[in-house]
């Protein structure tokens, strides 16, 4: 998660998080330094309404970035349904 957060531009993360639920937001905050998390929270509160289409576009952009990182081997995605032997 930290590798992804380093790769995602803060402005795109901010827009994408406008549509995120509290559970995801907390997971993101836990993977940041306390100061960075506080700054992001403040920026989210200060930011006005964002069009749903902008939020969805930012989320899709981040998802595409995560998939590319996984394909390159930079990160590993966990699949809950997979069995390992």
N, C-alpha and C positions, 0 to 999 in steps of 0.2 A: 504494500500500500504506500509506503514511504517513497519508493522508487517512482510510482505513478504520480504522487503529489509533487515530486521534484520536476517531473517532465511536463506537467500541465501548467500552462500560463495562468497566473492568479486571476486575471480578468475573466477567463473562460470558466475557471472553477467557481468563481463568485456567481456568475450567471447560472451555471448548471445547478448550484446548490439552492437557488431560489425555489426549485421544484422538488428538492429532496426532502424525504421525511426525517423526523428527529433522530431515528436510529442511525441512519446513514450519516447525518451531520455529526453525531457524536463519535462515530467511528473515524471519521475524517479528522476531527479535532484531536482525538487520542493519538493519532499518528503524526501530529505536528508538535513543534515546540509550544510551550505554554504561551509565549509571546506571540508567535505566528497565529495560533488559534484565536487568541483574544483579538488580534488585529482583523482577522477574517470575520469573526463574529460582529465586530464593530462595523466593518464594511458592509456586511449583509443587512444590518439594521439601518444603516444610513442610506443604503441604495433604495430607490423608489421602486414602484412596480415595474415588472419586466414582462414583455409579451411572452405568452406561452410558446409561441413558435421560436423565439430566441432561446428560451430555456431548453426546449427539446433539441434544437440545433447544437447547443453547447454540450448537452449530454451525449448526443450521437458522436460528436467530434472527440470527446474524451473516450468513449467506448471504442471508437476506431483506433485511437492511439494505444489503448490498452491491448487490443487485439494484435496490433503491429508489434508491440513490445513482447507479447507472448510468442508470436511467430519467430521473432529474432532471438528468443531465449533470454531476454533481459529479465523477464518476470515469469513466474509459473502460476497458472490459474488452477485453483482447486475445483475439481468436479465432484460434487457430493455423491453422485450416483455411481462412480467408478469403483471397481474392486481392484485391489492390488494383491499380488501373490509373490 
